Amino acid sequence: MNGLNESVVSEFMLLGLASSWETKVFLMLIFSLIYLGIILGNLFIFFLVIFDSHLHSPMYFLLANLSLIDVGLSSTTVPKMITDLLNEYKIISFQSCMTQICFIHIMGGVEMVLLIAMAFDRYTAICNPLHYLNIMNPKICVSFVIAGWVIGVIHAMSQFAFVINLPFCGPNKVDSFYCDFPRIIKLACTDGAKFEFIIAANSGFMSMGTFFLLILSYIFILVTVWKRSSGDLSKAFVTLSAHITVVVLFFTPCMFLYVWPFPTSSIDKYLFIVDFAITPVLNPAIYTLRNKDIKISIKRLSKWGHYVKFC
Protein backbone atom coordinates (compact mmCIF):
# COMPACT_ATOMS: atom_id res chain seq x y z
CA MET A 1 0.00 0.00 0.00
CA ASN A 2 3.03 2.31 -0.16
CA GLY A 3 1.90 3.56 -3.55
CA LEU A 4 -1.28 4.80 -1.98
CA ASN A 5 0.63 6.92 0.53
CA GLU A 6 3.25 8.20 -1.93
CA SER A 7 0.79 9.33 -4.60
CA VAL A 8 0.66 13.10 -4.98
CA VAL A 9 -2.86 12.90 -6.40
CA SER A 10 -5.32 12.46 -3.52
CA GLU A 11 -8.50 12.78 -5.57
CA PHE A 12 -9.80 12.51 -9.11
CA MET A 13 -12.22 14.76 -10.97
CA LEU A 14 -14.85 12.89 -12.98
CA LEU A 15 -15.96 14.76 -16.11
CA GLY A 16 -19.33 12.99 -16.12
CA LEU A 17 -21.87 12.69 -18.93
CA ALA A 18 -23.24 16.11 -19.84
CA SER A 19 -22.44 19.81 -19.72
CA SER A 20 -25.74 21.70 -20.10
CA TRP A 21 -27.95 22.19 -17.04
CA GLU A 22 -31.14 21.05 -18.81
CA THR A 23 -29.50 17.81 -19.95
CA LYS A 24 -28.15 17.16 -16.45
CA VAL A 25 -31.60 17.58 -14.85
CA PHE A 26 -33.18 15.34 -17.49
CA LEU A 27 -30.54 12.62 -17.01
CA MET A 28 -30.83 12.87 -13.24
CA LEU A 29 -34.58 12.21 -13.40
CA ILE A 30 -34.18 9.38 -15.93
CA PHE A 31 -31.39 7.61 -14.03
CA SER A 32 -33.17 8.08 -10.70
CA LEU A 33 -36.19 6.27 -12.12
CA ILE A 34 -33.97 3.60 -13.68
CA TYR A 35 -32.11 3.04 -10.40
CA LEU A 36 -35.41 2.79 -8.53
CA GLY A 37 -36.51 0.20 -11.09
CA ILE A 38 -33.24 -1.71 -10.61
CA ILE A 39 -33.67 -1.86 -6.84
CA LEU A 40 -37.38 -2.71 -6.82
CA GLY A 41 -37.32 -5.12 -9.77
CA ASN A 42 -34.29 -7.14 -8.78
CA LEU A 43 -35.09 -7.29 -5.07
CA PHE A 44 -38.63 -8.34 -5.97
CA ILE A 45 -37.26 -11.32 -7.93
CA PHE A 46 -34.76 -12.10 -5.17
CA PHE A 47 -37.39 -12.23 -2.40
CA LEU A 48 -39.96 -13.90 -4.66
CA VAL A 49 -37.55 -16.80 -5.22
CA ILE A 50 -36.75 -17.00 -1.51
CA PHE A 51 -40.34 -17.03 -0.24
CA ASP A 52 -42.09 -19.02 -3.00
CA SER A 53 -41.25 -22.71 -2.56
CA HIS A 54 -42.40 -23.39 -6.14
CA LEU A 55 -39.37 -21.42 -7.32
CA HIS A 56 -36.84 -23.38 -5.25
CA SER A 57 -35.07 -24.83 -8.29
CA PRO A 58 -31.54 -24.43 -9.69
CA MET A 59 -32.50 -21.93 -12.39
CA TYR A 60 -34.26 -19.59 -9.98
CA PHE A 61 -31.54 -19.93 -7.35
CA LEU A 62 -29.05 -18.67 -9.95
CA LEU A 63 -31.50 -15.99 -11.12
CA ALA A 64 -31.91 -14.71 -7.53
CA ASN A 65 -28.13 -14.43 -7.18
CA LEU A 66 -27.92 -12.64 -10.54
CA SER A 67 -30.55 -10.14 -9.36
CA LEU A 68 -28.59 -9.47 -6.18
CA ILE A 69 -25.37 -8.93 -8.16
CA ASP A 70 -27.19 -6.55 -10.54
CA VAL A 71 -28.24 -4.44 -7.56
CA GLY A 72 -24.69 -4.41 -6.23
CA LEU A 73 -23.05 -3.66 -9.59
CA SER A 74 -25.36 -0.74 -10.38
CA SER A 75 -25.03 0.60 -6.83
CA THR A 76 -21.26 1.02 -7.24
CA THR A 77 -21.73 3.71 -9.91
CA VAL A 78 -25.31 4.87 -10.50
CA PRO A 79 -26.01 6.70 -7.18
CA LYS A 80 -22.81 8.75 -7.49
CA MET A 81 -23.51 9.40 -11.17
CA ILE A 82 -26.96 10.78 -10.21
CA THR A 83 -25.63 13.06 -7.46
CA ASP A 84 -22.71 14.22 -9.63
CA LEU A 85 -25.09 15.38 -12.36
CA LEU A 86 -26.04 18.32 -10.14
CA ASN A 87 -22.50 19.03 -8.91
CA GLU A 88 -20.21 21.37 -10.79
CA TYR A 89 -17.12 19.60 -9.47
CA LYS A 90 -17.42 15.81 -9.51
CA ILE A 91 -14.74 14.76 -7.07
CA ILE A 92 -13.90 11.23 -5.92
CA SER A 93 -11.09 10.51 -3.48
CA PHE A 94 -8.21 8.22 -4.43
CA GLN A 95 -9.33 5.62 -1.88
CA SER A 96 -12.97 5.76 -3.03
CA CYS A 97 -11.88 5.47 -6.66
CA MET A 98 -9.81 2.34 -5.95
CA THR A 99 -12.65 0.86 -3.89
CA GLN A 100 -15.13 1.49 -6.71
CA ILE A 101 -12.83 -0.21 -9.22
CA CYS A 102 -12.47 -3.25 -6.96
CA PHE A 103 -16.20 -3.68 -6.44
CA ILE A 104 -16.95 -3.22 -10.15
CA HIS A 105 -14.53 -5.99 -11.12
CA ILE A 106 -15.43 -8.34 -8.26
CA MET A 107 -19.14 -8.21 -9.05
CA GLY A 108 -18.49 -8.20 -12.78
CA GLY A 109 -16.52 -11.42 -12.34
CA VAL A 110 -19.31 -12.96 -10.26
CA GLU A 111 -21.88 -12.03 -12.91
CA MET A 112 -19.83 -13.68 -15.66
CA VAL A 113 -19.64 -16.94 -13.69
CA LEU A 114 -23.38 -16.80 -12.94
CA LEU A 115 -24.16 -16.35 -16.64
CA ILE A 116 -22.00 -19.40 -17.41
CA ALA A 117 -23.82 -21.34 -14.68
CA MET A 118 -27.21 -20.32 -16.11
CA ALA A 119 -26.09 -21.42 -19.59
CA PHE A 120 -25.01 -24.78 -18.16
CA ASP A 121 -28.33 -25.02 -16.33
CA ARG A 122 -30.28 -24.46 -19.58
CA TYR A 123 -28.05 -26.93 -21.43
CA THR A 124 -28.72 -29.61 -18.80
CA ALA A 125 -32.47 -28.89 -18.67
CA ILE A 126 -32.90 -29.00 -22.46
CA CYS A 127 -30.35 -31.62 -23.52
CA ASN A 128 -30.36 -33.92 -20.49
CA PRO A 129 -33.73 -33.43 -18.75
CA LEU A 130 -33.92 -36.86 -17.08
CA HIS A 131 -30.74 -36.21 -15.09
CA TYR A 132 -31.30 -32.47 -14.60
CA LEU A 133 -31.94 -32.49 -10.85
CA ASN A 134 -29.11 -34.95 -10.21
CA ILE A 135 -26.62 -32.79 -12.12
CA MET A 136 -27.87 -29.40 -10.95
CA ASN A 137 -28.12 -30.39 -7.30
CA PRO A 138 -27.98 -27.79 -4.48
CA LYS A 139 -24.29 -28.49 -3.85
CA ILE A 140 -23.39 -27.71 -7.47
CA CYS A 141 -25.51 -24.53 -7.46
CA VAL A 142 -23.87 -23.22 -4.29
CA SER A 143 -20.46 -24.17 -5.72
CA PHE A 144 -21.16 -22.03 -8.79
CA VAL A 145 -21.93 -19.01 -6.60
CA ILE A 146 -18.87 -19.53 -4.37
CA ALA A 147 -16.67 -20.01 -7.44
CA GLY A 148 -18.08 -16.78 -8.86
CA TRP A 149 -17.04 -14.79 -5.80
CA VAL A 150 -13.60 -16.41 -5.65
CA ILE A 151 -12.96 -15.77 -9.35
CA GLY A 152 -14.31 -12.22 -9.02
CA VAL A 153 -11.97 -11.39 -6.14
CA ILE A 154 -8.93 -12.94 -7.89
CA HIS A 155 -9.84 -11.15 -11.13
CA ALA A 156 -10.09 -7.76 -9.39
CA MET A 157 -7.09 -8.09 -7.07
CA SER A 158 -4.75 -9.38 -9.78
CA GLN A 159 -5.16 -6.01 -11.53
CA PHE A 160 -5.57 -3.88 -8.42
CA ALA A 161 -2.17 -5.05 -7.11
CA PHE A 162 -0.48 -3.33 -10.06
CA VAL A 163 -2.57 -0.14 -10.07
CA ILE A 164 -2.38 0.67 -6.37
CA ASN A 165 1.41 1.07 -6.55
CA LEU A 166 1.45 3.34 -9.61
CA PRO A 167 2.67 6.92 -9.09
CA PHE A 168 -0.06 9.51 -9.68
CA CYS A 169 1.58 12.92 -9.72
CA GLY A 170 0.04 14.91 -12.58
CA PRO A 171 -3.39 15.25 -14.21
CA ASN A 172 -6.38 13.96 -12.27
CA LYS A 173 -9.29 14.40 -14.70
CA VAL A 174 -11.13 11.18 -15.62
CA ASP A 175 -13.29 11.44 -18.74
CA SER A 176 -16.08 9.27 -17.36
CA PHE A 177 -18.70 9.07 -14.62
CA TYR A 178 -16.89 6.27 -12.76
CA CYS A 179 -13.37 4.97 -12.07
CA ASP A 180 -11.92 2.02 -13.96
CA PHE A 181 -8.49 0.62 -14.71
CA PRO A 182 -7.93 1.86 -18.31
CA ARG A 183 -8.73 5.53 -17.65
CA ILE A 184 -6.95 5.63 -14.26
CA ILE A 185 -3.78 4.03 -15.64
CA LYS A 186 -3.67 6.73 -18.33
CA LEU A 187 -3.15 9.31 -15.55
CA ALA A 188 -0.18 7.53 -13.97
CA CYS A 189 3.24 9.12 -14.25
CA THR A 190 4.78 6.05 -15.85
CA ASP A 191 4.78 4.09 -19.09
CA GLY A 192 1.41 2.36 -19.32
CA ALA A 193 2.30 -0.12 -22.11
CA LYS A 194 2.79 -3.14 -19.85
CA PHE A 195 -0.32 -2.28 -17.85
CA GLU A 196 -2.27 -2.13 -21.12
CA PHE A 197 -1.22 -5.71 -21.69
CA ILE A 198 -2.22 -6.72 -18.16
CA ILE A 199 -5.71 -5.22 -18.58
CA ALA A 200 -6.17 -6.83 -22.01
CA ALA A 201 -4.83 -10.19 -20.81
CA ASN A 202 -7.03 -10.20 -17.71
CA SER A 203 -10.30 -8.30 -18.22
CA GLY A 204 -10.15 -8.45 -22.04
CA PHE A 205 -9.49 -12.18 -22.22
CA MET A 206 -12.04 -12.93 -19.48
CA SER A 207 -14.75 -10.86 -21.19
CA MET A 208 -14.18 -12.12 -24.72
CA GLY A 209 -13.53 -15.71 -23.65
CA THR A 210 -16.69 -15.88 -21.54
CA PHE A 211 -18.78 -14.23 -24.26
CA PHE A 212 -17.75 -16.68 -26.97
CA LEU A 213 -18.07 -19.63 -24.59
CA LEU A 214 -21.66 -18.60 -23.81
CA ILE A 215 -22.59 -17.99 -27.45
CA LEU A 216 -21.10 -21.35 -28.49
CA SER A 217 -23.00 -23.10 -25.68
CA TYR A 218 -26.30 -21.59 -26.84
CA ILE A 219 -25.57 -22.54 -30.45
CA PHE A 220 -24.79 -26.10 -29.29
CA ILE A 221 -28.08 -26.24 -27.37
CA LEU A 222 -30.05 -25.03 -30.41
CA VAL A 223 -28.32 -27.51 -32.72
CA THR A 224 -29.00 -30.35 -30.28
CA VAL A 225 -32.70 -29.40 -30.04
CA TRP A 226 -32.91 -29.02 -33.83
CA LYS A 227 -31.60 -32.57 -34.33
CA ARG A 228 -33.95 -34.06 -31.71
CA SER A 229 -37.11 -32.20 -32.71
CA SER A 230 -36.91 -32.45 -36.51
CA GLY A 231 -36.08 -28.80 -37.00
CA ASP A 232 -38.54 -27.25 -34.49
CA LEU A 233 -36.52 -24.67 -32.51
CA SER A 234 -39.36 -22.44 -31.36
CA LYS A 235 -39.61 -23.66 -27.74
CA ALA A 236 -35.84 -23.74 -27.18
CA PHE A 237 -35.37 -20.34 -28.80
CA VAL A 238 -38.04 -18.77 -26.58
CA THR A 239 -36.34 -20.29 -23.53
CA LEU A 240 -32.88 -19.10 -24.54
CA SER A 241 -33.70 -15.71 -26.06
CA ALA A 242 -33.78 -14.00 -22.65
CA HIS A 243 -30.37 -15.42 -21.74
CA ILE A 244 -28.86 -14.47 -25.11
CA THR A 245 -30.23 -10.91 -24.80
CA VAL A 246 -28.64 -10.49 -21.36
CA VAL A 247 -25.31 -11.91 -22.55
CA VAL A 248 -25.08 -9.59 -25.57
CA LEU A 249 -26.05 -6.50 -23.55
CA PHE A 250 -23.63 -7.27 -20.73
CA PHE A 251 -20.55 -8.25 -22.74
CA THR A 252 -20.60 -5.72 -25.59
CA PRO A 253 -19.34 -2.78 -23.44
CA CYS A 254 -16.85 -5.04 -21.63
CA MET A 255 -15.23 -6.22 -24.85
CA PHE A 256 -15.22 -2.71 -26.30
CA LEU A 257 -13.32 -1.28 -23.31
CA TYR A 258 -11.09 -4.10 -22.11
CA VAL A 259 -9.95 -5.74 -25.34
CA TRP A 260 -8.61 -2.33 -26.42
CA PRO A 261 -8.03 -1.01 -22.90
CA PHE A 262 -6.79 2.53 -23.56
CA PRO A 263 -9.79 4.33 -25.08
CA THR A 264 -9.19 7.27 -27.42
CA SER A 265 -12.80 8.48 -27.33
CA SER A 266 -15.55 8.97 -24.75
CA ILE A 267 -17.92 6.44 -26.29
CA ASP A 268 -17.04 3.69 -23.79
CA LYS A 269 -18.49 5.65 -20.85
CA TYR A 270 -21.85 5.81 -22.64
CA LEU A 271 -21.64 2.11 -23.52
CA PHE A 272 -21.08 1.24 -19.87
CA ILE A 273 -24.39 2.86 -18.97
CA VAL A 274 -25.79 -0.35 -20.50
CA ASP A 275 -23.90 -2.50 -17.96
CA PHE A 276 -24.53 -0.33 -14.91
CA ALA A 277 -28.11 0.82 -15.58
CA ILE A 278 -29.85 -0.65 -18.63
CA THR A 279 -29.05 -4.37 -18.24
CA PRO A 280 -29.84 -4.47 -14.48
CA VAL A 281 -33.21 -2.78 -15.01
CA LEU A 282 -34.05 -4.96 -18.02
CA ASN A 283 -33.16 -8.26 -16.37
CA PRO A 284 -36.30 -8.43 -14.19
CA ALA A 285 -38.49 -7.60 -17.22
CA ILE A 286 -36.68 -10.04 -19.51
CA TYR A 287 -36.89 -12.94 -17.08
CA THR A 288 -40.42 -12.27 -15.80
CA LEU A 289 -42.26 -11.38 -19.02
CA ARG A 290 -40.93 -14.50 -20.75
CA ASN A 291 -41.15 -16.87 -17.78
CA LYS A 292 -44.33 -18.80 -17.03
CA ASP A 293 -43.26 -19.88 -13.53
CA ILE A 294 -42.50 -16.31 -12.46
CA LYS A 295 -45.85 -15.11 -13.84
CA ILE A 296 -47.70 -17.84 -11.93
CA SER A 297 -45.76 -16.98 -8.78
CA ILE A 298 -46.70 -13.30 -9.13
CA LYS A 299 -50.39 -14.25 -9.56
CA ARG A 300 -50.11 -16.52 -6.52
CA LEU A 301 -48.59 -13.67 -4.53
CA SER A 302 -51.33 -11.30 -5.71
CA LYS A 303 -54.08 -13.73 -4.64
CA TRP A 304 -52.40 -14.16 -1.26
CA GLY A 305 -52.25 -10.37 -0.90
CA HIS A 306 -55.98 -10.07 -1.62
CA TYR A 307 -56.72 -12.84 0.85
CA VAL A 308 -54.71 -11.14 3.62
CA LYS A 309 -56.37 -7.80 2.82
CA PHE A 310 -59.91 -9.14 3.20
CA CYS A 311 -59.08 -11.20 6.27
C-alpha positions in Angstrom: 0.0 0.0 0.0 3.0 2.3 -0.2 1.9 3.6 -3.5 -1.3 4.8 -2.0 0.6 6.9 0.5 3.2 8.2 -1.9 0.8 9.3 -4.6 0.7 13.1 -5.0 -2.9 12.9 -6.4 -5.3 12.5 -3.5 -8.5 12.8 -5.6 -9.8 12.5 -9.1 -12.2 14.8 -11.0 -14.9 12.9 -13.0 -16.0 14.8 -16.1 -19.3 13.0 -16.1 -21.9 12.7 -18.9 -23.2 16.1 -19.8 -22.4 19.8 -19.7 -25.7 21.7 -20.1 -28.0 22.2 -17.0 -31.1 21.0 -18.8 -29.5 17.8 -19.9 -28.2 17.2 -16.4 -31.6 17.6 -14.9 -33.2 15.3 -17.5 -30.5 12.6 -17.0 -30.8 12.9 -13.2 -34.6 12.2 -13.4 -34.2 9.4 -15.9 -31.4 7.6 -14.0 -33.2 8.1 -10.7 -36.2 6.3 -12.1 -34.0 3.6 -13.7 -32.1 3.0 -10.4 -35.4 2.8 -8.5 -36.5 0.2 -11.1 -33.2 -1.7 -10.6 -33.7 -1.9 -6.8 -37.4 -2.7 -6.8 -37.3 -5.1 -9.8 -34.3 -7.1 -8.8 -35.1 -7.3 -5.1 -38.6 -8.3 -6.0 -37.3 -11.3 -7.9 -34.8 -12.1 -5.2 -37.4 -12.2 -2.4 -40.0 -13.9 -4.7 -37.5 -16.8 -5.2 -36.7 -17.0 -1.5 -40.3 -17.0 -0.2 -42.1 -19.0 -3.0 -41.3 -22.7 -2.6 -42.4 -23.4 -6.1 -39.4 -21.4 -7.3 -36.8 -23.4 -5.3 -35.1 -24.8 -8.3 -31.5 -24.4 -9.7 -32.5 -21.9 -12.4 -34.3 -19.6 -10.0 -31.5 -19.9 -7.4 -29.0 -18.7 -10.0 -31.5 -16.0 -11.1 -31.9 -14.7 -7.5 -28.1 -14.4 -7.2 -27.9 -12.6 -10.5 -30.6 -10.1 -9.4 -28.6 -9.5 -6.2 -25.4 -8.9 -8.2 -27.2 -6.6 -10.5 -28.2 -4.4 -7.6 -24.7 -4.4 -6.2 -23.1 -3.7 -9.6 -25.4 -0.7 -10.4 -25.0 0.6 -6.8 -21.3 1.0 -7.2 -21.7 3.7 -9.9 -25.3 4.9 -10.5 -26.0 6.7 -7.2 -22.8 8.8 -7.5 -23.5 9.4 -11.2 -27.0 10.8 -10.2 -25.6 13.1 -7.5 -22.7 14.2 -9.6 -25.1 15.4 -12.4 -26.0 18.3 -10.1 -22.5 19.0 -8.9 -20.2 21.4 -10.8 -17.1 19.6 -9.5 -17.4 15.8 -9.5 -14.7 14.8 -7.1 -13.9 11.2 -5.9 -11.1 10.5 -3.5 -8.2 8.2 -4.4 -9.3 5.6 -1.9 -13.0 5.8 -3.0 -11.9 5.5 -6.7 -9.8 2.3 -5.9 -12.7 0.9 -3.9 -15.1 1.5 -6.7 -12.8 -0.2 -9.2 -12.5 -3.3 -7.0 -16.2 -3.7 -6.4 -16.9 -3.2 -10.2 -14.5 -6.0 -11.1 -15.4 -8.3 -8.3 -19.1 -8.2 -9.1 -18.5 -8.2 -12.8 -16.5 -11.4 -12.3 -19.3 -13.0 -10.3 -21.9 -12.0 -12.9 -19.8 -13.7 -15.7 -19.6 -16.9 -13.7 -23.4 -16.8 -12.9 -24.2 -16.3 -16.6 -22.0 -19.4 -17.4 -23.8 -21.3 -14.7 -27.2 -20.3 -16.1 -26.1 -21.4 -19.6 -25.0 -24.8 -18.2 -28.3 -25.0 -16.3 -30.3 -24.5 -19.6 -28.1 -26.9 -21.4 -28.7 -29.6 -18.8 -32.5 -28.9 -18.7 -32.9 -29.0 -22.5 -30.4 -31.6 -23.5 -30.4 -33.9 -20.5 -33.7 -33.4 -18.7 -33.9 -36.9 -17.1 -30.7 -36.2 -15.1 -31.3 -32.5 -14.6 -31.9 -32.5 -10.8 -29.1 -34.9 -10.2 -26.6 -32.8 -12.1 -27.9 -29.4 -10.9 -28.1 -30.4 -7.3 -28.0 -27.8 -4.5 -24.3 -28.5 -3.8 -23.4 -27.7 -7.5 -25.5 -24.5 -7.5 -23.9 -23.2 -4.3 -20.5 -24.2 -5.7 -21.2 -22.0 -8.8 -21.9 -19.0 -6.6 -18.9 -19.5 -4.4 -16.7 -20.0 -7.4 -18.1 -16.8 -8.9 -17.0 -14.8 -5.8 -13.6 -16.4 -5.6 -13.0 -15.8 -9.3 -14.3 -12.2 -9.0 -12.0 -11.4 -6.1 -8.9 -12.9 -7.9 -9.8 -11.2 -11.1 -10.1 -7.8 -9.4 -7.1 -8.1 -7.1 -4.8 -9.4 -9.8 -5.2 -6.0 -11.5 -5.6 -3.9 -8.4 -2.2 -5.1 -7.1 -0.5 -3.3 -10.1 -2.6 -0.1 -10.1 -2.4 0.7 -6.4 1.4 1.1 -6.5 1.4 3.3 -9.6 2.7 6.9 -9.1 -0.1 9.5 -9.7 1.6 12.9 -9.7 0.0 14.9 -12.6 -3.4 15.3 -14.2 -6.4 14.0 -12.3 -9.3 14.4 -14.7 -11.1 11.2 -15.6 -13.3 11.4 -18.7 -16.1 9.3 -17.4 -18.7 9.1 -14.6 -16.9 6.3 -12.8 -13.4 5.0 -12.1 -11.9 2.0 -14.0 -8.5 0.6 -14.7 -7.9 1.9 -18.3 -8.7 5.5 -17.6 -7.0 5.6 -14.3 -3.8 4.0 -15.6 -3.7 6.7 -18.3 -3.2 9.3 -15.5 -0.2 7.5 -14.0 3.2 9.1 -14.2 4.8 6.1 -15.9 4.8 4.1 -19.1 1.4 2.4 -19.3 2.3 -0.1 -22.1 2.8 -3.1 -19.9 -0.3 -2.3 -17.9 -2.3 -2.1 -21.1 -1.2 -5.7 -21.7 -2.2 -6.7 -18.2 -5.7 -5.2 -18.6 -6.2 -6.8 -22.0 -4.8 -10.2 -20.8 -7.0 -10.2 -17.7 -10.3 -8.3 -18.2 -10.1 -8.5 -22.0 -9.5 -12.2 -22.2 -12.0 -12.9 -19.5 -14.8 -10.9 -21.2 -14.2 -12.1 -24.7 -13.5 -15.7 -23.7 -16.7 -15.9 -21.5 -18.8 -14.2 -24.3 -17.8 -16.7 -27.0 -18.1 -19.6 -24.6 -21.7 -18.6 -23.8 -22.6 -18.0 -27.5 -21.1 -21.4 -28.5 -23.0 -23.1 -25.7 -26.3 -21.6 -26.8 -25.6 -22.5 -30.5 -24.8 -26.1 -29.3 -28.1 -26.2 -27.4 -30.1 -25.0 -30.4 -28.3 -27.5 -32.7 -29.0 -30.4 -30.3 -32.7 -29.4 -30.0 -32.9 -29.0 -33.8 -31.6 -32.6 -34.3 -33.9 -34.1 -31.7 -37.1 -32.2 -32.7 -36.9 -32.4 -36.5 -36.1 -28.8 -37.0 -38.5 -27.2 -34.5 -36.5 -24.7 -32.5 -39.4 -22.4 -31.4 -39.6 -23.7 -27.7 -35.8 -23.7 -27.2 -35.4 -20.3 -28.8 -38.0 -18.8 -26.6 -36.3 -20.3 -23.5 -32.9 -19.1 -24.5 -33.7 -15.7 -26.1 -33.8 -14.0 -22.6 -30.4 -15.4 -21.7 -28.9 -14.5 -25.1 -30.2 -10.9 -24.8 -28.6 -10.5 -21.4 -25.3 -11.9 -22.5 -25.1 -9.6 -25.6 -26.1 -6.5 -23.6 -23.6 -7.3 -20.7 -20.5 -8.3 -22.7 -20.6 -5.7 -25.6 -19.3 -2.8 -23.4 -16.8 -5.0 -21.6 -15.2 -6.2 -24.9 -15.2 -2.7 -26.3 -13.3 -1.3 -23.3 -11.1 -4.1 -22.1 -9.9 -5.7 -25.3 -8.6 -2.3 -26.4 -8.0 -1.0 -22.9 -6.8 2.5 -23.6 -9.8 4.3 -25.1 -9.2 7.3 -27.4 -12.8 8.5 -27.3 -15.5 9.0 -24.8 -17.9 6.4 -26.3 -17.0 3.7 -23.8 -18.5 5.7 -20.9 -21.8 5.8 -22.6 -21.6 2.1 -23.5 -21.1 1.2 -19.9 -24.4 2.9 -19.0 -25.8 -0.3 -20.5 -23.9 -2.5 -18.0 -24.5 -0.3 -14.9 -28.1 0.8 -15.6 -29.9 -0.6 -18.6 -29.0 -4.4 -18.2 -29.8 -4.5 -14.5 -33.2 -2.8 -15.0 -34.1 -5.0 -18.0 -33.2 -8.3 -16.4 -36.3 -8.4 -14.2 -38.5 -7.6 -17.2 -36.7 -10.0 -19.5 -36.9 -12.9 -17.1 -40.4 -12.3 -15.8 -42.3 -11.4 -19.0 -40.9 -14.5 -20.7 -41.2 -16.9 -17.8 -44.3 -18.8 -17.0 -43.3 -19.9 -13.5 -42.5 -16.3 -12.5 -45.9 -15.1 -13.8 -47.7 -17.8 -11.9 -45.8 -17.0 -8.8 -46.7 -13.3 -9.1 -50.4 -14.3 -9.6 -50.1 -16.5 -6.5 -48.6 -13.7 -4.5 -51.3 -11.3 -5.7 -54.1 -13.7 -4.6 -52.4 -14.2 -1.3 -52.3 -10.4 -0.9 -56.0 -10.1 -1.6 -56.7 -12.8 0.9 -54.7 -11.1 3.6 -56.4 -7.8 2.8 -59.9 -9.1 3.2 -59.1 -11.2 6.3 
